[in-house]
């Protein structure tokens, strides 16, 4: 026969579980693991990549983001891929872009969903196998994944 | 995916060697799979998995998407005008639905 205290504690615990988000939140560690998977654990240099994203995003459901990479985009020297990584979203790797010399310029824009204020990383993979990145901190006023899509 | 869910904006003409910007917009919920409906039932994930652009028989751009991309995904990118022909844009979602848009580019000079 459970005591009244146990019942109250149990109810509180059940309520707490129900309120937990269904997806485990990401963490800087998961972001780092995703980054290491992409780079094969190799070195990543800062530079050549410019991540343009608002410093304060009023609505995390749609955050306009541009990644540009300095590259001549020739057959011998071009950007092979661009990745955007999150340290707070349920999924660390938000998107990956494949491109090549026929892109002409390495610049891509899209709208991201951000679950919380965080550092966003743009990672570029060059044709010579090197990796470059830019990182920006975004303050999210209304987070995605809470409600409304 | 209902009527005309996708739109692509790009120039109809370009000079050979010019870099053109292409803007692609798809009407899609990009449902994360993390939400529950008003009865507490989980809402199934429904997202566009892949977008690609083919020009002159070659893939010139592709994006792998996740729940981390906003609903009605917008993608702007570039390509070099090489020769007159058709550009084929495709979106594929995780239910296997594919939407394709074709645009003609006339290349001069």
gemmi code that builds the backbone of each chain (N, CA, C; Angstrom):
import gemmi

chains = {
    "A": [
        ("UNK", (0.860, -1.191, 0.000), (0.000, 0.000, 0.000), (0.898, 1.243, 0.000)),
        ("UNK", (0.925, 1.979, -1.077), (1.792, 3.161, -1.124), (1.268, 4.265, -0.217)),
        ("UNK", (2.185, 4.968, 0.389), (1.782, 6.093, 1.229), (1.329, 7.250, 0.337)),
        ("UNK", (0.677, 8.210, 0.977), (0.213, 9.371, 0.208), (1.414, 10.110, -0.411)),
        ("UNK", (2.519, 10.153, 0.372), (3.718, 10.844, -0.127), (4.244, 10.167, -1.393)),
        ("UNK", (4.249, 8.814, -1.371), (4.743, 8.081, -2.541), (3.863, 8.347, -3.764)),
        ("UNK", (2.548, 8.406, -3.540), (1.634, 8.648, -4.662), (1.895, 10.029, -5.263)),
        ("UNK", (2.065, 11.009, -4.375), (2.299, 12.374, -4.868), (3.619, 12.447, -5.626)),
        ("UNK", (4.660, 11.800, -5.061), (5.967, 11.788, -5.736), (5.859, 11.107, -7.088)),
        ("UNK", (5.120, 9.974, -7.101), (4.952, 9.207, -8.348), (4.246, 10.039, -9.397)),
        ("UNK", (3.194, 10.735, -8.992), (2.439, 11.557, -9.940), (3.334, 12.652, -10.492)),
        ("UNK", (4.106, 13.236, -9.595), (5.025, 14.296, -10.030), (6.030, 13.758, -11.022)),
        ("UNK", (6.546, 12.563, -10.752), (7.546, 11.965, -11.636), (6.938, 11.681, -13.008)),
        ("UNK", (5.713, 11.095, -13.009), (5.057, 10.780, -14.273), (4.820, 12.055, -15.071)),
        ("UNK", (4.385, 13.085, -14.377), (4.150, 14.368, -15.058), (5.433, 14.887, -15.669)),
        ("UNK", (6.508, 14.775, -14.912), (7.806, 15.237, -15.404), (8.230, 14.482, -16.650)),
        ("UNK", (8.020, 13.186, -16.659), (8.396, 12.377, -17.824), (7.588, 12.822, -19.035)),
        ("UNK", (6.273, 13.070, -18.830), (5.421, 13.451, -19.947), (5.871, 14.777, -20.555)),
        ("UNK", (6.439, 15.632, -19.721), (6.846, 16.947, -20.209), (8.186, 16.933, -20.938)),
        ("UNK", (8.939, 15.849, -20.780), (10.246, 15.792, -21.442), (10.063, 15.806, -22.954)),
        ("UNK", (10.917, 16.511, -23.654), (10.823, 16.454, -25.110), (11.074, 15.030, -25.574)),
        ("UNK", (10.450, 14.637, -26.666), (10.562, 13.265, -27.135), (11.937, 12.984, -27.723)),
        ("UNK", (12.578, 14.006, -28.211), (13.909, 13.803, -28.769), (14.937, 14.304, -27.777)),
        ("UNK", (15.956, 13.490, -27.564), (17.021, 13.924, -26.669), (17.717, 15.121, -27.304)),
        ("UNK", (17.923, 16.182, -26.547), (18.568, 17.349, -27.141), (20.014, 17.044, -27.490)),
        ("UNK", (20.477, 17.698, -28.541), (21.864, 17.525, -28.921), (22.748, 18.257, -27.926)),
        ("UNK", (24.016, 18.101, -28.079), (24.953, 18.739, -27.180), (26.189, 19.073, -27.991)),
        ("UNK", (27.053, 19.947, -27.464), (28.302, 20.217, -28.187), (29.081, 18.931, -28.479)),
        ("UNK", (28.946, 17.918, -27.592), (29.664, 16.659, -27.806), (29.146, 15.943, -29.053)),
        ("UNK", (27.808, 15.945, -29.228), (27.227, 15.300, -30.416), (27.631, 16.059, -31.681)),
        ("UNK", (27.670, 17.381, -31.546), (28.104, 18.206, -32.686), (29.550, 17.847, -33.045)),
        ("UNK", (30.393, 17.730, -32.011), (31.797, 17.394, -32.256), (31.935, 16.011, -32.883)),
        ("UNK", (31.067, 15.086, -32.455), (31.115, 13.738, -33.022), (30.713, 13.773, -34.496)),
        ("UNK", (29.683, 14.564, -34.815), (29.244, 14.685, -36.207), (30.346, 15.314, -37.049)),
        ("UNK", (31.021, 16.295, -36.475), (32.121, 16.967, -37.179), (33.269, 15.991, -37.443)),
        ("UNK", (33.595, 15.206, -36.415), (34.698, 14.245, -36.556), (34.360, 13.184, -37.600)),
        ("UNK", (33.067, 12.819, -37.667), (32.649, 11.823, -38.653), (32.857, 12.368, -40.074)),
        ("UNK", (32.563, 13.665, -40.241), (32.699, 14.277, -41.566), (34.159, 14.451, -41.962)),
        ("UNK", (34.978, 14.829, -40.978), (36.377, 15.128, -41.291), (37.266, 13.895, -41.163)),
        ("UNK", (36.717, 12.816, -40.635), (37.534, 11.644, -40.378), (38.543, 11.911, -39.267)),
        ("UNK", (38.207, 12.874, -38.405), (39.086, 13.203, -37.281), (40.251, 14.106, -37.659)),
        ("UNK", (40.298, 14.508, -38.920), (41.394, 15.353, -39.384), (41.260, 16.787, -38.900)),
        ("UNK", (42.275, 17.616, -39.217), (42.253, 19.004, -38.741), (41.213, 19.854, -39.477)),
        ("UNK", (40.688, 20.853, -38.748), (39.743, 21.810, -39.323), (40.315, 23.199, -39.068)),
        ("UNK", (40.437, 23.998, -40.126), (40.992, 25.346, -39.983), (39.865, 26.363, -39.952)),
        ("UNK", (40.102, 27.442, -39.210), (39.161, 28.555, -39.234), (39.511, 29.424, -40.434)),
        ("UNK", (38.488, 29.907, -41.138), (38.728, 30.779, -42.279), (38.125, 30.237, -43.549)),
        ("UNK", (38.239, 31.015, -44.609), (37.725, 30.726, -45.956), (36.201, 30.584, -45.999)),
        ("UNK", (35.579, 30.261, -44.872), (34.127, 30.084, -44.818), (33.513, 31.293, -44.115)),
        ("UNK", (32.433, 31.819, -44.674), (31.695, 32.900, -44.013), (30.257, 32.440, -43.787)),
        ("UNK", (29.910, 32.338, -42.519), (28.547, 31.970, -42.142), (27.804, 33.250, -41.782)),
        ("UNK", (26.758, 33.545, -42.523), (25.960, 34.739, -42.261), (24.621, 34.297, -41.695)),
        ("UNK", (24.389, 34.666, -40.427), (23.176, 34.228, -39.728), (22.864, 35.323, -38.709)),
        ("UNK", (21.600, 35.620, -38.435), (21.315, 36.691, -37.477), (21.885, 36.379, -36.095)),
        ("UNK", (22.423, 37.398, -35.425), (22.918, 37.211, -34.070), (21.781, 36.980, -33.097)),
        ("UNK", (20.645, 37.582, -33.400), (19.421, 37.360, -32.625), (18.338, 36.929, -33.596)),
        ("UNK", (17.832, 35.718, -33.413), (16.761, 35.209, -34.272), (15.469, 35.238, -33.453)),
        ("UNK", (14.514, 36.022, -33.904), (13.267, 36.115, -33.140), (12.509, 34.808, -33.168)),
        ("UNK", (12.588, 34.113, -34.311), (11.822, 32.894, -34.472), (12.737, 31.767, -34.923)),
        ("UNK", (12.958, 30.818, -34.013), (13.849, 29.702, -34.327), (13.309, 28.762, -35.388)),
        ("UNK", (12.031, 28.912, -35.726), (11.437, 28.022, -36.726), (11.977, 28.293, -38.119)),
        ("UNK", (12.474, 29.491, -38.346), (12.961, 29.824, -39.677), (14.019, 30.919, -39.554)),
        ("UNK", (15.266, 30.517, -39.689), (16.383, 31.445, -39.519), (17.161, 31.479, -40.828)),
        ("UNK", (17.093, 32.627, -41.507), (17.734, 32.742, -42.825), (19.252, 32.693, -42.672)),
        ("UNK", (19.877, 31.807, -43.405), (21.293, 31.509, -43.223), (21.986, 31.392, -44.573)),
        ("UNK", (23.153, 31.990, -44.665), (23.946, 31.880, -45.897), (25.351, 31.411, -45.540)),
        ("UNK", (25.860, 30.472, -46.326), (27.252, 30.044, -46.179), (27.962, 30.332, -47.500)),
        ("UNK", (29.063, 31.071, -47.428), (29.868, 31.353, -48.611), (31.289, 30.886, -48.333)),
        ("UNK", (31.909, 30.287, -49.332), (33.264, 29.769, -49.169), (34.151, 30.374, -50.252)),
        ("UNK", (35.310, 30.881, -49.830), (36.276, 31.425, -50.789), (36.919, 30.270, -51.533)),
        ("UNK", (36.705, 30.252, -52.845), (37.275, 29.187, -53.664), (37.189, 29.590, -55.124)),
        ("UNK", (38.210, 29.281, -55.921), (38.128, 29.594, -57.356), (37.106, 28.720, -58.078)),
        ("UNK", (36.670, 27.643, -57.462), (35.682, 26.726, -58.040), (36.101, 26.246, -59.432)),
        ("UNK", (37.345, 25.830, -59.543), (37.830, 25.222, -60.781), (37.833, 23.701, -60.613)),
        ("UNK", (38.109, 22.998, -61.693), (38.127, 21.537, -61.624), (39.165, 21.059, -60.605)),
        ("UNK", (40.294, 21.762, -60.557), (41.364, 21.325, -59.679), (41.282, 21.849, -58.256)),
        ("UNK", (40.484, 22.908, -58.051), (40.411, 23.542, -56.735), (39.004, 24.067, -56.502)),
        ("UNK", (38.203, 23.285, -55.807), (36.820, 23.698, -55.570), (36.310, 23.181, -54.230)),
        ("UNK", (35.122, 23.630, -53.884), (34.458, 23.159, -52.668), (33.641, 21.928, -53.037)),
        ("UNK", (33.861, 20.859, -52.303), (33.136, 19.612, -52.580), (31.816, 19.559, -51.821)),
        ("UNK", (31.838, 20.071, -50.579), (30.641, 19.961, -49.746), (30.618, 21.059, -48.694)),
        ("UNK", (29.413, 21.423, -48.304), (29.208, 22.370, -47.208), (28.238, 21.706, -46.231)),
        ("UNK", (28.568, 21.747, -44.949), (27.690, 21.177, -43.929), (27.361, 22.246, -42.898)),
        ("UNK", (26.165, 22.192, -42.341), (25.811, 23.081, -41.232), (25.508, 22.211, -40.018)),
        ("UNK", (26.186, 22.541, -38.898), (26.080, 21.726, -37.693), (25.520, 22.546, -36.538)),
        ("UNK", (24.733, 21.863, -35.705), (24.105, 22.497, -34.555), (24.579, 21.821, -33.282)),
        ("UNK", (24.665, 22.580, -32.200), (25.056, 21.980, -30.918), (23.871, 21.828, -29.974)),
        ("UNK", (22.680, 22.262, -30.421), (21.520, 22.197, -29.525), (20.299, 21.536, -30.158)),
        ("UNK", (20.290, 21.350, -31.453), (19.146, 20.691, -32.087), (19.183, 19.189, -31.818)),
        ("UNK", (18.032, 18.504, -31.936), (18.030, 17.049, -31.756), (18.939, 16.339, -32.757)),
        ("UNK", (19.141, 16.925, -33.915), (20.045, 16.358, -34.911), (21.195, 17.336, -35.101)),
        ("UNK", (22.423, 16.830, -34.990), (23.581, 17.727, -35.028), (23.869, 18.248, -36.431)),
        ("UNK", (23.767, 17.371, -37.425), (24.047, 17.806, -38.793), (22.739, 18.229, -39.459)),
        ("UNK", (22.547, 19.524, -39.622), (21.274, 20.042, -40.117), (21.104, 19.812, -41.611)),
        ("UNK", (22.172, 20.007, -42.349), (22.101, 19.797, -43.801), (23.503, 19.624, -44.357)),
        ("UNK", (23.541, 19.011, -45.530), (24.788, 18.854, -46.267), (24.526, 19.201, -47.712)),
        ("UNK", (25.431, 19.955, -48.289), (25.306, 20.373, -49.676), (26.470, 19.783, -50.452)),
        ("UNK", (26.165, 19.265, -51.639), (27.208, 18.760, -52.542), (27.293, 19.719, -53.720)),
        ("UNK", (28.481, 20.157, -54.035), (28.637, 21.024, -55.191), (30.002, 20.792, -55.808)),
        ("UNK", (30.279, 21.517, -56.886), (31.543, 21.318, -57.583), (31.843, 22.501, -58.464)),
        ("UNK", (32.790, 22.335, -59.387), (33.204, 23.460, -60.222), (32.048, 24.080, -61.006)),
        ("UNK", (31.028, 23.304, -61.320), (29.927, 23.850, -62.112), (29.032, 24.790, -61.317)),
        ("UNK", (29.248, 24.883, -60.005), (28.493, 25.855, -59.209), (28.975, 27.282, -59.489)),
        ("UNK", (30.209, 27.445, -59.915), (30.734, 28.781, -60.201), (31.173, 29.507, -58.951)),
        ("UNK", (30.273, 29.657, -58.004), (30.629, 30.198, -56.690), (30.073, 29.261, -55.634)),
        ("UNK", (30.772, 29.189, -54.510), (30.325, 28.325, -53.415), (29.548, 29.176, -52.424)),
        ("UNK", (28.277, 29.342, -52.705), (27.434, 30.115, -51.789), (26.041, 29.510, -51.808)),
        ("UNK", (25.516, 29.237, -50.612), (24.193, 28.625, -50.521), (23.419, 29.276, -49.381)),
        ("UNK", (22.127, 29.476, -49.599), (21.258, 30.067, -48.575), (20.059, 29.172, -48.342)),
        ("UNK", (19.617, 29.128, -47.088), (18.402, 28.395, -46.756), (17.882, 28.897, -45.414)),
        ("UNK", (16.753, 28.356, -44.966), (16.201, 28.700, -43.653), (16.372, 27.522, -42.710)),
        ("UNK", (17.008, 27.768, -41.575), (17.246, 26.707, -40.589), (16.173, 26.735, -39.517)),
        ("UNK", (16.035, 25.586, -38.836), (15.253, 25.517, -37.601), (16.245, 25.403, -36.455)),
        ("UNK", (16.125, 26.255, -35.468), (17.031, 26.188, -34.318), (16.217, 25.978, -33.049)),
        ("UNK", (16.589, 24.920, -32.308), (15.821, 24.522, -31.136), (16.121, 25.397, -29.921)),
        ("UNK", (17.232, 26.105, -29.947), (17.630, 26.916, -28.794), (18.757, 27.844, -29.209)),
        ("UNK", (19.065, 28.798, -28.346), (20.238, 29.645, -28.569), (21.467, 28.761, -28.601)),
        ("UNK", (22.356, 29.025, -29.530), (23.481, 28.113, -29.702), (24.509, 28.659, -30.666)),
        ("UNK", (25.618, 27.904, -30.750), (26.634, 28.192, -31.750), (26.357, 27.313, -32.973)),
        ("UNK", (26.267, 27.953, -34.148), (26.055, 27.223, -35.397), (27.392, 27.164, -36.131)),
        ("UNK", (27.708, 25.996, -36.682), (28.975, 25.798, -37.384), (28.724, 25.526, -38.862)),
        ("UNK", (29.451, 26.228, -39.722), (29.449, 25.917, -41.156), (30.799, 25.303, -41.481)),
        ("UNK", (30.765, 24.140, -42.109), (31.982, 23.382, -42.402), (32.075, 23.164, -43.910)),
        ("UNK", (33.224, 23.502, -44.486), (33.418, 23.307, -45.925), (34.492, 22.265, -46.156)),
        ("UNK", (34.211, 21.391, -47.118), (35.152, 20.333, -47.495), (35.682, 20.676, -48.884)),
        ("UNK", (36.991, 20.872, -48.993), (37.596, 21.282, -50.261), (38.024, 20.072, -51.080)),
        ("UNK", (38.287, 20.329, -52.372), (38.688, 19.236, -53.265), (40.061, 18.670, -52.893)),
        ("UNK", (40.864, 19.441, -52.159), (42.162, 18.911, -51.736), (42.058, 18.133, -50.421)),
        ("UNK", (40.820, 17.985, -49.924), (40.604, 17.199, -48.718), (40.681, 18.002, -47.432)),
        ("UNK", (40.986, 19.309, -47.518), (41.069, 20.124, -46.305), (39.668, 20.569, -45.868)),
        ("UNK", (39.558, 20.893, -44.575), (38.282, 21.326, -43.993), (38.443, 22.702, -43.362)),
        ("UNK", (37.463, 23.559, -43.607), (37.471, 24.928, -43.096), (36.119, 25.202, -42.468)),
        ("UNK", (36.121, 26.140, -41.483), (34.833, 26.386, -40.831), (34.690, 27.834, -40.375)),
        ("UNK", (33.435, 28.179, -40.097), (33.101, 29.434, -39.439), (32.035, 29.091, -38.404)),
        ("UNK", (32.060, 29.857, -37.286), (31.092, 29.594, -36.213), (30.455, 30.898, -35.775)),
        ("UNK", (29.143, 30.863, -35.559), (28.439, 32.059, -35.110), (27.464, 31.674, -33.994)),
        ("UNK", (27.367, 32.569, -33.020), (26.417, 32.343, -31.940), (25.099, 33.030, -32.282)),
        ("UNK", (24.023, 32.298, -32.091), (22.687, 32.813, -32.386), (21.852, 32.762, -31.108)),
        ("UNK", (21.271, 33.898, -30.755), (20.328, 33.932, -29.634), (18.935, 33.730, -30.235)),
        ("UNK", (18.262, 32.687, -29.794), (16.934, 32.373, -30.332), (15.886, 32.791, -29.318)),
        ("UNK", (15.014, 33.703, -29.707), (13.988, 34.205, -28.773), (12.848, 33.195, -28.639)),
        ("UNK", (12.309, 32.742, -29.760), (11.272, 31.706, -29.730), (11.866, 30.456, -30.383)),
        ("UNK", (12.060, 29.416, -29.592), (12.736, 28.232, -30.100), (11.818, 27.369, -30.937)),
        ("UNK", (12.401, 26.685, -31.910), (11.661, 25.671, -32.647), (11.525, 24.449, -31.753)),
        ("UNK", (10.732, 23.470, -32.152), (10.559, 22.200, -31.452), (9.751, 22.334, -30.170)),
        ("UNK", (9.352, 23.533, -29.778), (8.518, 23.663, -28.597), (7.063, 23.452, -29.005)),
        ("UNK", (6.637, 24.204, -29.985), (5.272, 24.054, -30.480), (5.161, 24.712, -31.839)),
        ("UNK", (4.156, 24.351, -32.564), (3.801, 25.037, -33.778), (4.673, 24.719, -34.975)),
        ("UNK", (5.428, 23.640, -34.898), (6.101, 23.191, -36.109), (7.551, 23.512, -36.163)),
    ],
    "B": [
        ("UNK", (1.478, 15.966, -51.329), (1.933, 17.251, -51.861), (0.935, 17.705, -52.911)),
        ("UNK", (0.345, 18.848, -52.689), (-0.760, 19.296, -53.527), (-0.260, 20.043, -54.756)),
        ("UNK", (-1.185, 20.682, -55.393), (-0.935, 21.358, -56.668), (0.239, 22.338, -56.596)),
        ("UNK", (1.088, 22.258, -57.593), (2.212, 23.183, -57.760), (2.913, 23.486, -56.443)),
        ("UNK", (3.466, 22.468, -55.789), (4.090, 22.711, -54.492), (5.479, 23.343, -54.605)),
        ("UNK", (6.035, 23.341, -55.797), (7.421, 23.809, -55.924), (7.535, 24.934, -56.933)),
        ("UNK", (8.432, 25.850, -56.644), (8.668, 26.979, -57.536), (10.161, 27.206, -57.660)),
        ("UNK", (10.604, 27.471, -58.871), (12.023, 27.761, -59.085), (12.131, 29.085, -59.815)),
        ("UNK", (12.983, 29.948, -59.288), (13.194, 31.243, -59.915), (14.642, 31.323, -60.397)),
        ("UNK", (14.808, 31.600, -61.680), (16.148, 31.733, -62.265), (16.022, 32.492, -63.571)),
        ("UNK", (17.114, 33.063, -64.049), (17.006, 33.765, -65.321), (16.716, 32.791, -66.468)),
        ("UNK", (16.007, 33.286, -67.506), (15.708, 32.444, -68.657), (16.870, 32.454, -69.648)),
        ("UNK", (17.689, 33.518, -69.554), (18.808, 33.673, -70.483), (20.061, 34.058, -69.726)),
        ("UNK", (21.196, 33.635, -70.238), (22.472, 34.028, -69.629), (23.564, 33.926, -70.682)),
        ("UNK", (24.661, 34.634, -70.425), (25.808, 34.526, -71.324), (26.654, 33.347, -70.870)),
        ("UNK", (27.285, 32.691, -71.813), (28.142, 31.544, -71.486), (29.210, 31.976, -70.478)),
        ("UNK", (29.348, 31.225, -69.437), (30.344, 31.522, -68.416), (29.807, 32.332, -67.252)),
        ("UNK", (28.610, 32.903, -67.420), (28.005, 33.662, -66.318), (27.601, 32.718, -65.182)),
        ("UNK", (27.737, 33.236, -63.965), (27.236, 32.487, -62.814), (25.816, 32.966, -62.548)),
        ("UNK", (24.853, 32.074, -62.591), (23.463, 32.464, -62.337), (23.011, 31.964, -60.971)),
        ("UNK", (22.124, 32.739, -60.356), (21.566, 32.319, -59.069), (20.224, 31.637, -59.298)),
        ("UNK", (20.013, 30.562, -58.593), (18.773, 29.806, -58.696), (18.146, 29.752, -57.306)),
        ("UNK", (16.857, 30.089, -57.235), (16.150, 30.032, -55.957), (15.027, 29.009, -56.076)),
        ("UNK", (15.023, 28.065, -55.175), (14.050, 26.984, -55.221), (13.244, 26.975, -53.926)),
        ("UNK", (11.939, 26.905, -54.083), (11.044, 26.915, -52.921), (10.063, 25.755, -53.052)),
        ("UNK", (9.928, 24.990, -51.984), (9.033, 23.821, -52.002), (8.026, 23.956, -50.876)),
        ("UNK", (6.738, 23.759, -51.185), (5.741, 23.771, -50.117), (5.737, 22.383, -49.459)),
        ("UNK", (6.171, 22.324, -48.215), (6.272, 21.029, -47.524), (6.298, 21.281, -46.019)),
        ("UNK", (5.596, 20.464, -45.223), (5.531, 20.743, -43.777), (6.864, 20.543, -43.045)),
        ("UNK", (7.758, 19.716, -43.578), (9.013, 19.392, -42.871), (8.682, 19.041, -41.411)),
        ("UNK", (7.719, 18.137, -41.257), (7.266, 17.751, -39.922), (8.389, 16.991, -39.217)),
        ("UNK", (8.757, 17.466, -38.017), (9.970, 16.953, -37.373), (9.846, 15.525, -36.851)),
        ("UNK", (8.607, 15.118, -36.498), (8.444, 13.826, -35.842), (8.598, 13.924, -34.338)),
        ("UNK", (8.850, 15.142, -33.829), (9.029, 15.337, -32.378), (7.765, 15.859, -31.722)),
        ("UNK", (6.778, 16.248, -32.541), (5.606, 16.911, -31.958), (4.481, 15.915, -31.707)),
        ("UNK", (3.556, 16.312, -30.849), (2.360, 15.506, -30.617), (1.146, 16.350, -30.995)),
        ("UNK", (0.068, 15.666, -31.392), (-1.143, 16.402, -31.763), (-1.968, 16.714, -30.514)),
        ("UNK", (-3.167, 17.262, -30.703), (-3.974, 17.719, -29.571), (-4.421, 16.561, -28.681)),
        ("UNK", (-4.396, 15.318, -29.216), (-4.773, 14.162, -28.392), (-3.552, 13.474, -27.784)),
        ("UNK", (-2.394, 14.097, -27.969), (-1.179, 13.535, -27.383), (-0.535, 12.457, -28.228)),
        ("UNK", (-1.046, 12.246, -29.435), (-0.472, 11.231, -30.321), (0.719, 11.824, -31.086)),
        ("UNK", (1.811, 11.082, -31.200), (2.943, 11.618, -31.955), (2.584, 11.874, -33.420)),
        ("UNK", (3.070, 12.967, -33.960), (2.871, 13.283, -35.374), (4.063, 12.725, -36.135)),
        ("UNK", (3.764, 11.878, -37.130), (4.841, 11.184, -37.843), (5.756, 12.163, -38.565)),
        ("UNK", (7.012, 11.809, -38.606), (7.971, 12.637, -39.324), (7.627, 12.661, -40.811)),
        ("UNK", (7.776, 13.798, -41.430), (7.516, 13.935, -42.862), (8.383, 15.077, -43.375)),
        ("UNK", (9.510, 14.728, -43.925), (10.453, 15.766, -44.359), (10.957, 15.493, -45.779)),
        ("UNK", (11.376, 16.557, -46.429), (12.092, 16.415, -47.697), (13.499, 15.960, -47.346)),
        ("UNK", (13.896, 14.844, -47.945), (15.198, 14.249, -47.650), (16.287, 14.817, -48.556)),
        ("UNK", (15.915, 15.059, -49.828), (16.970, 15.414, -50.783), (16.432, 16.352, -51.854)),
        ("UNK", (17.258, 17.322, -52.192), (16.980, 18.218, -53.302), (18.161, 18.139, -54.258)),
        ("UNK", (17.890, 18.136, -55.555), (19.009, 18.112, -56.499), (18.689, 18.935, -57.724)),
        ("UNK", (19.725, 19.419, -58.361), (19.606, 20.180, -59.593), (20.523, 19.561, -60.633)),
        ("UNK", (19.935, 19.215, -61.770), (20.686, 18.593, -62.845), (20.683, 19.550, -64.026)),
        ("UNK", (21.832, 19.732, -64.636), (21.959, 20.668, -65.763), (22.825, 19.989, -66.795)),
        ("UNK", (22.279, 19.875, -68.008), (23.067, 19.284, -69.078), (23.472, 17.851, -68.723)),
        ("UNK", (22.547, 17.152, -68.081), (22.777, 15.750, -67.774), (23.710, 15.471, -66.610)),
        ("UNK", (24.081, 16.528, -65.882), (24.990, 16.323, -64.759), (24.419, 16.993, -63.517)),
        ("UNK", (24.566, 16.340, -62.362), (24.112, 16.957, -61.120), (25.082, 18.071, -60.752)),
        ("UNK", (24.563, 19.300, -60.675), (25.445, 20.431, -60.366), (25.314, 20.887, -58.920)),
        ("UNK", (24.255, 20.424, -58.238), (24.035, 20.832, -56.849), (23.091, 19.822, -56.205)),
        ("UNK", (23.335, 19.519, -54.934), (22.408, 18.656, -54.205), (22.452, 19.016, -52.730)),
        ("UNK", (21.327, 18.835, -52.064), (21.297, 19.081, -50.621), (20.585, 17.930, -49.928)),
        ("UNK", (21.199, 17.435, -48.848), (20.539, 16.481, -47.965), (19.940, 17.276, -46.825)),
        ("UNK", (18.636, 17.125, -46.628), (17.940, 17.913, -45.616), (17.564, 17.048, -44.411)),
        ("UNK", (17.363, 17.702, -43.264), (16.864, 17.039, -42.069), (15.756, 17.906, -41.479)),
        ("UNK", (15.313, 17.518, -40.280), (14.328, 18.313, -39.547), (14.865, 19.689, -39.200)),
        ("UNK", (16.170, 19.884, -39.333), (16.799, 21.158, -39.010), (16.636, 22.213, -40.088)),
        ("UNK", (15.906, 21.880, -41.142), (15.594, 22.866, -42.182), (14.125, 23.254, -42.014)),
        ("UNK", (13.848, 24.559, -42.148), (12.511, 25.080, -41.883), (11.475, 24.508, -42.845)),
        ("UNK", (10.213, 24.568, -42.413), (9.089, 24.175, -43.269), (9.134, 25.009, -44.545)),
        ("UNK", (8.586, 24.458, -45.613), (8.624, 25.106, -46.932), (10.062, 25.470, -47.292)),
        ("UNK", (10.909, 24.465, -47.415), (12.336, 24.724, -47.583), (12.657, 25.607, -48.784)),
        ("UNK", (13.468, 26.602, -48.506), (13.968, 27.529, -49.520), (15.455, 27.265, -49.685)),
        ("UNK", (15.896, 27.147, -50.935), (17.309, 26.886, -51.194), (17.756, 27.806, -52.325)),
        ("UNK", (18.783, 28.607, -52.060), (19.365, 29.440, -53.108), (20.790, 28.976, -53.360)),
        ("UNK", (21.147, 28.819, -54.626), (22.488, 28.346, -54.974), (22.840, 28.884, -56.357)),
        ("UNK", (23.983, 28.440, -56.894), (24.477, 29.008, -58.152), (24.934, 27.921, -59.108)),
        ("UNK", (24.968, 28.303, -60.377), (25.579, 27.424, -61.365), (26.128, 28.278, -62.503)),
        ("UNK", (27.078, 27.710, -63.229), (27.675, 28.404, -64.376), (26.866, 28.053, -65.621)),
        ("UNK", (26.458, 29.105, -66.372), (25.759, 28.868, -67.637), (26.761, 28.286, -68.628)),
        ("UNK", (26.513, 27.068, -69.062), (27.440, 26.420, -69.992), (26.848, 26.409, -71.406)),
        ("UNK", (25.697, 25.741, -71.571), (25.043, 25.775, -72.882), (23.537, 25.660, -72.705)),
        ("UNK", (22.824, 26.056, -73.742), (21.365, 26.051, -73.676), (20.866, 24.648, -73.379)),
        ("UNK", (19.871, 24.578, -72.520), (19.329, 23.271, -72.196), (18.379, 23.360, -71.025)),
        ("UNK", (18.016, 22.181, -70.550), (17.023, 22.098, -69.495), (17.700, 21.857, -68.154)),
        ("UNK", (17.207, 22.544, -67.127), (17.628, 22.261, -65.763), (16.486, 21.510, -65.086)),
        ("UNK", (16.830, 20.434, -64.409), (15.819, 19.595, -63.771), (16.029, 19.639, -62.259)),
        ("UNK", (15.009, 20.086, -61.546), (15.080, 20.203, -60.092), (14.172, 19.146, -59.474)),
        ("UNK", (14.673, 18.416, -58.505), (13.880, 17.346, -57.885), (13.951, 17.421, -56.371)),
        ("UNK", (12.800, 17.187, -55.752), (12.702, 17.078, -54.304), (12.160, 15.691, -54.007)),
        ("UNK", (12.768, 15.001, -53.044), (12.250, 13.686, -52.660), (12.032, 13.684, -51.163)),
        ("UNK", (10.820, 13.291, -50.731), (10.573, 13.254, -49.296), (10.647, 11.832, -48.756)),
        ("UNK", (10.528, 11.711, -47.422), (10.740, 10.400, -46.797), (9.552, 9.465, -46.984)),
        ("UNK", (8.508, 9.910, -47.698), (7.441, 8.985, -48.088), (7.622, 8.542, -49.533)),
        ("UNK", (8.751, 8.903, -50.105), (9.073, 8.482, -51.458), (8.446, 9.339, -52.544)),
        ("UNK", (7.772, 10.414, -52.142), (7.171, 11.297, -53.145), (8.248, 12.162, -53.781)),
        ("UNK", (8.173, 12.299, -55.079), (9.156, 13.097, -55.810), (8.418, 14.181, -56.587)),
        ("UNK", (8.900, 15.390, -56.472), (8.371, 16.508, -57.255), (9.498, 17.011, -58.140)),
        ("UNK", (9.187, 17.207, -59.417), (10.206, 17.646, -60.361), (9.748, 18.923, -61.060)),
        ("UNK", (10.660, 19.857, -61.188), (10.396, 21.093, -61.932), (11.468, 21.210, -63.004)),
        ("UNK", (11.053, 21.557, -64.220), (12.005, 21.719, -65.328), (11.997, 23.161, -65.800)),
        ("UNK", (13.187, 23.693, -66.019), (13.312, 25.077, -66.496), (14.306, 25.098, -67.638)),
        ("UNK", (14.012, 25.939, -68.622), (14.913, 26.053, -69.768), (15.817, 27.270, -69.615)),
        ("UNK", (17.084, 27.069, -69.931), (18.037, 28.176, -69.905), (18.616, 28.335, -71.308)),
        ("UNK", (18.499, 29.555, -71.825), (19.085, 29.842, -73.133), (20.410, 30.553, -72.899)),
        ("UNK", (21.463, 29.976, -73.432), (22.800, 30.539, -73.230), (23.262, 31.182, -74.529)),
        ("UNK", (23.657, 32.444, -74.445), (24.115, 33.189, -75.616), (25.615, 33.438, -75.521)),
        ("UNK", (26.193, 33.865, -76.616), (27.615, 34.253, -76.645), (28.506, 33.082, -76.377)),
    ],
}
model = gemmi.Model(1)
for chain_id, residues in chains.items():
    chain = gemmi.Chain(chain_id)
    for i, (resn, *xyz) in enumerate(residues, 1):
        res = gemmi.Residue()
        res.name, res.seqid = resn, gemmi.SeqId(i, " ")
        for name, pos in zip(("N", "CA", "C"), xyz):
            atom = gemmi.Atom()
            atom.name, atom.element = name, gemmi.Element(name[0])
            atom.pos, atom.b_iso = gemmi.Position(*pos), 0.0
            res.add_atom(atom)
        chain.add_residue(res)
    model.add_chain(chain)
structure = gemmi.Structure()
structure.add_model(model)
structure.setup_entities()
